Amino acid sequence: MAFTSEEVLAGLAELINDETGIATDSVALDKSFTDDLDIDSISMMTIVVNAEEKFDVKIPDEEVKNLTTVGDAVTFIVNAQG
């Protein structure tokens, strides 16, 4: 079953909260992982690995650097689903 953008956003917000303690309602599509949410590269890799498991997608390392906002990640995950 494919996840909707809203489900991916909610799930990503939970993963970010688990990793960083950032409130889930602070995670929005237009937020930058580094500038707005202050997520470092190590935390980002953990979030990516957990997102791959949660949403059953593969996010190649070379793609991670292109995912600068939460919206970028949501779009990538939605499009990467089977």
N, CA, C and O atoms as CSV, one atom per row, in Angstrom:
chain,resi,resn,atom,element,x,y,z
A,1,MET,N,N,0.837,-1.194,0.000
A,1,MET,CA,C,0.000,0.000,0.000
A,1,MET,C,C,0.875,1.248,0.000
A,1,MET,O,O,1.799,1.365,0.805
A,2,ALA,N,N,0.590,2.153,-0.877
A,2,ALA,CA,C,1.368,3.384,-0.983
A,2,ALA,C,C,0.909,4.390,0.078
A,2,ALA,O,O,-0.269,4.472,0.426
A,3,PHE,N,N,1.863,5.129,0.562
A,3,PHE,CA,C,1.573,6.180,1.524
A,3,PHE,C,C,1.253,7.473,0.782
A,3,PHE,O,O,1.822,7.742,-0.276
A,4,THR,N,N,0.341,8.276,1.336
A,4,THR,CA,C,0.047,9.594,0.763
A,4,THR,C,C,1.084,10.593,1.264
A,4,THR,O,O,1.836,10.311,2.197
A,5,SER,N,N,1.115,11.753,0.637
A,5,SER,CA,C,2.027,12.811,1.078
A,5,SER,C,C,1.794,13.164,2.541
A,5,SER,O,O,2.744,13.393,3.290
A,6,GLU,N,N,0.523,13.206,2.945
A,6,GLU,CA,C,0.199,13.548,4.332
A,6,GLU,C,C,0.723,12.487,5.294
A,6,GLU,O,O,1.241,12.809,6.363
A,7,GLU,N,N,0.584,11.214,4.905
A,7,GLU,CA,C,1.083,10.124,5.753
A,7,GLU,C,C,2.605,10.134,5.837
A,7,GLU,O,O,3.178,9.878,6.895
A,8,VAL,N,N,3.250,10.429,4.717
A,8,VAL,CA,C,4.713,10.497,4.708
A,8,VAL,C,C,5.175,11.659,5.584
A,8,VAL,O,O,6.116,11.503,6.362
A,9,LEU,N,N,4.536,12.810,5.472
A,9,LEU,CA,C,4.897,13.962,6.298
A,9,LEU,C,C,4.737,13.635,7.779
A,9,LEU,O,O,5.620,13.934,8.583
A,10,ALA,N,N,3.618,13.026,8.138
A,10,ALA,CA,C,3.377,12.678,9.541
A,10,ALA,C,C,4.409,11.669,10.038
A,10,ALA,O,O,4.932,11.797,11.145
A,11,GLY,N,N,4.697,10.666,9.211
A,11,GLY,CA,C,5.681,9.656,9.595
A,11,GLY,C,C,7.075,10.230,9.709
A,11,GLY,O,O,7.827,9.878,10.617
A,12,LEU,N,N,7.422,11.116,8.785
A,12,LEU,CA,C,8.726,11.770,8.815
A,12,LEU,C,C,8.843,12.656,10.054
A,12,LEU,O,O,9.893,12.701,10.695
A,13,ALA,N,N,7.772,13.352,10.384
A,13,ALA,CA,C,7.773,14.200,11.581
A,13,ALA,C,C,8.025,13.360,12.833
A,13,ALA,O,O,8.750,13.786,13.733
A,14,GLU,N,N,7.424,12.162,12.891
A,14,GLU,CA,C,7.657,11.265,14.027
A,14,GLU,C,C,9.110,10.812,14.082
A,14,GLU,O,O,9.711,10.778,15.156
A,15,LEU,N,N,9.677,10.462,12.924
A,15,LEU,CA,C,11.078,10.028,12.878
A,15,LEU,C,C,12.010,11.153,13.305
A,15,LEU,O,O,12.966,10.925,14.046
A,16,ILE,N,N,11.733,12.364,12.838
A,16,ILE,CA,C,12.543,13.527,13.210
A,16,ILE,C,C,12.423,13.790,14.707
A,16,ILE,O,O,13.413,14.093,15.373
A,17,ASN,N,N,11.213,13.674,15.228
A,17,ASN,CA,C,11.005,13.862,16.665
A,17,ASN,C,C,11.759,12.819,17.470
A,17,ASN,O,O,12.387,13.149,18.476
A,18,ASP,N,N,11.708,11.564,17.040
A,18,ASP,CA,C,12.419,10.488,17.742
A,18,ASP,C,C,13.922,10.742,17.765
A,18,ASP,O,O,14.581,10.492,18.774
A,19,GLU,N,N,14.461,11.234,16.661
A,19,GLU,CA,C,15.909,11.425,16.522
A,19,GLU,C,C,16.392,12.701,17.209
A,19,GLU,O,O,17.464,12.713,17.814
A,20,THR,N,N,15.601,13.778,17.119
A,20,THR,CA,C,16.103,15.096,17.535
A,20,THR,C,C,15.325,15.739,18.673
A,20,THR,O,O,15.814,16.671,19.311
A,21,GLY,N,N,14.119,15.251,18.930
A,21,GLY,CA,C,13.283,15.886,19.945
A,21,GLY,C,C,12.509,17.083,19.427
A,21,GLY,O,O,11.791,17.731,20.188
A,22,ILE,N,N,12.645,17.390,18.129
A,22,ILE,CA,C,11.895,18.504,17.534
A,22,ILE,C,C,10.414,18.134,17.506
A,22,ILE,O,O,10.053,17.032,17.093
A,23,ALA,N,N,9.567,19.051,17.944
A,23,ALA,CA,C,8.123,18.797,17.988
A,23,ALA,C,C,7.600,18.463,16.597
A,23,ALA,O,O,7.970,19.104,15.613
A,24,THR,N,N,6.733,17.451,16.525
A,24,THR,CA,C,6.214,17.023,15.226
A,24,THR,C,C,5.477,18.148,14.516
A,24,THR,O,O,5.498,18.214,13.287
A,25,ASP,N,N,4.820,19.041,15.266
A,25,ASP,CA,C,4.083,20.124,14.602
A,25,ASP,C,C,5.005,21.231,14.080
A,25,ASP,O,O,4.542,22.163,13.424
A,26,SER,N,N,6.302,21.131,14.368
A,26,SER,CA,C,7.283,22.068,13.803
A,26,SER,C,C,7.787,21.603,12.442
A,26,SER,O,O,8.418,22.366,11.712
A,27,VAL,N,N,7.505,20.351,12.107
A,27,VAL,CA,C,7.993,19.775,10.850
A,27,VAL,C,C,6.954,20.052,9.765
A,27,VAL,O,O,5.862,19.484,9.773
A,28,ALA,N,N,7.314,20.940,8.829
A,28,ALA,CA,C,6.410,21.319,7.742
A,28,ALA,C,C,7.142,21.175,6.411
A,28,ALA,O,O,8.372,21.145,6.372
A,29,LEU,N,N,6.387,21.087,5.334
A,29,LEU,CA,C,6.954,20.857,4.004
A,29,LEU,C,C,8.000,21.888,3.611
A,29,LEU,O,O,8.967,21.562,2.922
A,30,ASP,N,N,7.813,23.139,4.047
A,30,ASP,CA,C,8.734,24.201,3.621
A,30,ASP,C,C,9.946,24.354,4.533
A,30,ASP,O,O,10.768,25.242,4.311
A,31,LYS,N,N,10.073,23.514,5.546
A,31,LYS,CA,C,11.196,23.622,6.487
A,31,LYS,C,C,12.453,22.972,5.918
A,31,LYS,O,O,12.408,21.866,5.380
A,32,SER,N,N,13.572,23.677,6.047
A,32,SER,CA,C,14.871,23.136,5.654
A,32,SER,C,C,15.391,22.277,6.801
A,32,SER,O,O,15.324,22.676,7.964
A,33,PHE,N,N,15.909,21.094,6.467
A,33,PHE,CA,C,16.453,20.220,7.510
A,33,PHE,C,C,17.580,20.898,8.286
A,33,PHE,O,O,17.640,20.805,9.512
A,34,THR,N,N,18.469,21.578,7.569
A,34,THR,CA,C,19.630,22.175,8.241
A,34,THR,C,C,19.340,23.577,8.763
A,34,THR,O,O,19.663,23.882,9.911
A,35,ASP,N,N,18.739,24.433,7.947
A,35,ASP,CA,C,18.556,25.826,8.336
A,35,ASP,C,C,17.431,26.022,9.357
A,35,ASP,O,O,17.600,26.753,10.333
A,36,ASP,N,N,16.296,25.378,9.138
A,36,ASP,CA,C,15.144,25.586,10.021
A,36,ASP,C,C,15.091,24.606,11.179
A,36,ASP,O,O,14.768,24.983,12.306
A,37,LEU,N,N,15.410,23.338,10.901
A,37,LEU,CA,C,15.277,22.303,11.925
A,37,LEU,C,C,16.611,21.977,12.607
A,37,LEU,O,O,16.636,21.255,13.603
A,38,ASP,N,N,17.712,22.505,12.075
A,38,ASP,CA,C,19.042,22.347,12.669
A,38,ASP,C,C,19.424,20.873,12.839
A,38,ASP,O,O,19.947,20.472,13.878
A,39,ILE,N,N,19.154,20.079,11.803
A,39,ILE,CA,C,19.482,18.655,11.824
A,39,ILE,C,C,20.859,18.461,11.206
A,39,ILE,O,O,21.098,18.878,10.072
A,40,ASP,N,N,21.772,17.827,11.951
A,40,ASP,CA,C,23.122,17.614,11.418
A,40,ASP,C,C,23.155,16.370,10.527
A,40,ASP,O,O,22.186,15.615,10.445
A,41,SER,N,N,24.298,16.179,9.862
A,41,SER,CA,C,24.393,15.111,8.864
A,41,SER,C,C,24.253,13.725,9.491
A,41,SER,O,O,23.713,12.817,8.859
A,42,ILE,N,N,24.727,13.549,10.713
A,42,ILE,CA,C,24.614,12.236,11.368
A,42,ILE,C,C,23.158,11.934,11.688
A,42,ILE,O,O,22.677,10.833,11.416
A,43,SER,N,N,22.458,12.896,12.259
A,43,SER,CA,C,21.031,12.701,12.532
A,43,SER,C,C,20.253,12.495,11.249
A,43,SER,O,O,19.323,11.690,11.200
A,44,MET,N,N,20.633,13.225,10.205
A,44,MET,CA,C,19.944,13.102,8.918
A,44,MET,C,C,20.085,11.687,8.373
A,44,MET,O,O,19.118,11.128,7.855
A,45,MET,N,N,21.283,11.097,8.484
A,45,MET,CA,C,21.474,9.733,7.986
A,45,MET,C,C,20.618,8.740,8.777
A,45,MET,O,O,20.068,7.798,8.206
A,46,THR,N,N,20.509,8.951,10.082
A,46,THR,CA,C,19.661,8.081,10.905
A,46,THR,C,C,18.204,8.207,10.468
A,46,THR,O,O,17.499,7.207,10.337
A,47,ILE,N,N,17.760,9.441,10.243
A,47,ILE,CA,C,16.388,9.684,9.795
A,47,ILE,C,C,16.153,9.019,8.438
A,47,ILE,O,O,15.099,8.426,8.213
A,48,VAL,N,N,17.129,9.116,7.536
A,48,VAL,CA,C,17.009,8.499,6.209
A,48,VAL,C,C,16.873,6.983,6.331
A,48,VAL,O,O,15.994,6.389,5.706
A,49,VAL,N,N,17.731,6.355,7.126
A,49,VAL,CA,C,17.680,4.899,7.306
A,49,VAL,C,C,16.328,4.492,7.891
A,49,VAL,O,O,15.716,3.527,7.434
A,50,ASN,N,N,15.868,5.223,8.897
A,50,ASN,CA,C,14.580,4.907,9.512
A,50,ASN,C,C,13.419,5.137,8.540
A,50,ASN,O,O,12.443,4.387,8.543
A,51,ALA,N,N,13.529,6.175,7.710
A,51,ALA,CA,C,12.486,6.444,6.710
A,51,ALA,C,C,12.447,5.337,5.664
A,51,ALA,O,O,11.372,4.934,5.221
A,52,GLU,N,N,13.621,4.846,5.270
A,52,GLU,CA,C,13.669,3.745,4.306
A,52,GLU,C,C,12.932,2.527,4.850
A,52,GLU,O,O,12.189,1.867,4.124
A,53,GLU,N,N,13.142,2.233,6.130
A,53,GLU,CA,C,12.462,1.087,6.747
A,53,GLU,C,C,10.966,1.347,6.876
A,53,GLU,O,O,10.148,0.497,6.523
A,54,LYS,N,N,10.615,2.525,7.383
A,54,LYS,CA,C,9.208,2.848,7.640
A,54,LYS,C,C,8.376,2.849,6.362
A,54,LYS,O,O,7.258,2.333,6.346
A,55,PHE,N,N,8.923,3.432,5.284
A,55,PHE,CA,C,8.161,3.593,4.048
A,55,PHE,C,C,8.532,2.587,2.973
A,55,PHE,O,O,7.995,2.636,1.866
A,56,ASP,N,N,9.452,1.670,3.288
A,56,ASP,CA,C,9.872,0.615,2.366
A,56,ASP,C,C,10.343,1.193,1.029
A,56,ASP,O,O,9.911,0.762,-0.041
A,57,VAL,N,N,11.238,2.176,1.118
A,57,VAL,CA,C,11.844,2.778,-0.072
A,57,VAL,C,C,13.356,2.774,0.095
A,57,VAL,O,O,13.868,2.565,1.195
A,58,LYS,N,N,14.066,3.005,-1.002
A,58,LYS,CA,C,15.524,3.142,-0.959
A,58,LYS,C,C,15.851,4.594,-1.306
A,58,LYS,O,O,15.430,5.109,-2.341
A,59,ILE,N,N,16.606,5.240,-0.423
A,59,ILE,CA,C,17.037,6.611,-0.671
A,59,ILE,C,C,18.555,6.571,-0.845
A,59,ILE,O,O,19.289,6.515,0.142
A,60,PRO,N,N,19.030,6.599,-2.095
A,60,PRO,CA,C,20.479,6.508,-2.339
A,60,PRO,C,C,21.229,7.664,-1.675
A,60,PRO,O,O,20.724,8.784,-1.597
A,61,ASP,N,N,22.439,7.374,-1.201
A,61,ASP,CA,C,23.245,8.392,-0.528
A,61,ASP,C,C,23.399,9.651,-1.370
A,61,ASP,O,O,23.381,10.764,-0.844
A,62,GLU,N,N,23.554,9.470,-2.691
A,62,GLU,CA,C,23.747,10.644,-3.545
A,62,GLU,C,C,22.481,11.486,-3.659
A,62,GLU,O,O,22.549,12.651,-4.050
A,63,GLU,N,N,21.325,10.909,-3.321
A,63,GLU,CA,C,20.071,11.664,-3.342
A,63,GLU,C,C,19.878,12.469,-2.066
A,63,GLU,O,O,19.232,13.517,-2.085
A,64,VAL,N,N,20.432,11.988,-0.959
A,64,VAL,CA,C,20.190,12.624,0.336
A,64,VAL,C,C,20.587,14.097,0.311
A,64,VAL,O,O,19.887,14.939,0.875
A,65,LYS,N,N,21.709,14.412,-0.341
A,65,LYS,CA,C,22.167,15.810,-0.378
A,65,LYS,C,C,21.190,16.715,-1.139
A,65,LYS,O,O,21.204,17.932,-0.953
A,66,ASN,N,N,20.354,16.136,-1.982
A,66,ASN,CA,C,19.366,16.918,-2.727
A,66,ASN,C,C,18.083,17.158,-1.925
A,66,ASN,O,O,17.248,17.975,-2.310
A,67,LEU,N,N,17.938,16.452,-0.828
A,67,LEU,CA,C,16.731,16.574,-0.011
A,67,LEU,C,C,16.975,17.653,1.045
A,67,LEU,O,O,17.298,17.350,2.194
A,68,THR,N,N,16.818,18.901,0.646
A,68,THR,CA,C,17.139,19.997,1.563
A,68,THR,C,C,15.962,20.405,2.439
A,68,THR,O,O,16.151,20.908,3.546
A,69,THR,N,N,14.746,20.187,1.942
A,69,THR,CA,C,13.574,20.527,2.755
A,69,THR,C,C,12.767,19.265,3.062
A,69,THR,O,O,12.935,18.222,2.430
A,70,VAL,N,N,11.901,19.397,4.034
A,70,VAL,CA,C,11.006,18.294,4.381
A,70,VAL,C,C,10.159,17.933,3.158
A,70,VAL,O,O,9.921,16.756,2.888
A,71,GLY,N,N,9.711,18.945,2.428
A,71,GLY,CA,C,8.916,18.709,1.217
A,71,GLY,C,C,9.669,17.903,0.175
A,71,GLY,O,O,9.090,17.039,-0.484
A,72,ASP,N,N,10.982,18.187,0.020
A,72,ASP,CA,C,11.804,17.408,-0.915
A,72,ASP,C,C,11.784,15.932,-0.526
A,72,ASP,O,O,11.634,15.056,-1.378
A,73,ALA,N,N,11.938,15.670,0.762
A,73,ALA,CA,C,11.974,14.284,1.241
A,73,ALA,C,C,10.620,13.613,1.055
A,73,ALA,O,O,10.554,12.460,0.630
A,74,VAL,N,N,9.553,14.316,1.365
A,74,VAL,CA,C,8.203,13.754,1.199
A,74,VAL,C,C,7.966,13.409,-0.269
A,74,VAL,O,O,7.487,12.318,-0.581
A,75,THR,N,N,8.296,14.325,-1.165
A,75,THR,CA,C,8.110,14.091,-2.605
A,75,THR,C,C,8.939,12.892,-3.060
A,75,THR,O,O,8.445,12.042,-3.801
A,76,PHE,N,N,10.203,12.822,-2.620
A,76,PHE,CA,C,11.062,11.711,-3.025
A,76,PHE,C,C,10.475,10.384,-2.560
A,76,PHE,O,O,10.395,9.432,-3.337
A,77,ILE,N,N,10.065,10.318,-1.297
A,77,ILE,CA,C,9.534,9.064,-0.740
A,77,ILE,C,C,8.246,8.660,-1.458
A,77,ILE,O,O,8.076,7.492,-1.808
A,78,VAL,N,N,7.342,9.610,-1.679
A,78,VAL,CA,C,6.087,9.291,-2.370
A,78,VAL,C,C,6.383,8.745,-3.772
A,78,VAL,O,O,5.767,7.771,-4.203
A,79,ASN,N,N,7.321,9.373,-4.476
A,79,ASN,CA,C,7.644,8.947,-5.838
A,79,ASN,C,C,8.452,7.640,-5.876
A,79,ASN,O,O,8.431,6.935,-6.884
A,80,ALA,N,N,9.155,7.317,-4.799
A,80,ALA,CA,C,10.003,6.129,-4.762
A,80,ALA,C,C,9.240,4.867,-4.397
A,80,ALA,O,O,9.780,3.765,-4.501
A,81,GLN,N,N,8.009,5.013,-3.977
A,81,GLN,CA,C,7.224,3.848,-3.575
A,81,GLN,C,C,6.908,2.976,-4.784
A,81,GLN,O,O,6.638,3.464,-5.881
A,82,GLY,N,N,6.953,1.653,-4.541
A,82,GLY,CA,C,6.695,0.642,-5.541
A,82,GLY,C,C,5.696,1.031,-6.569
A,82,GLY,O,O,5.400,0.246,-7.470
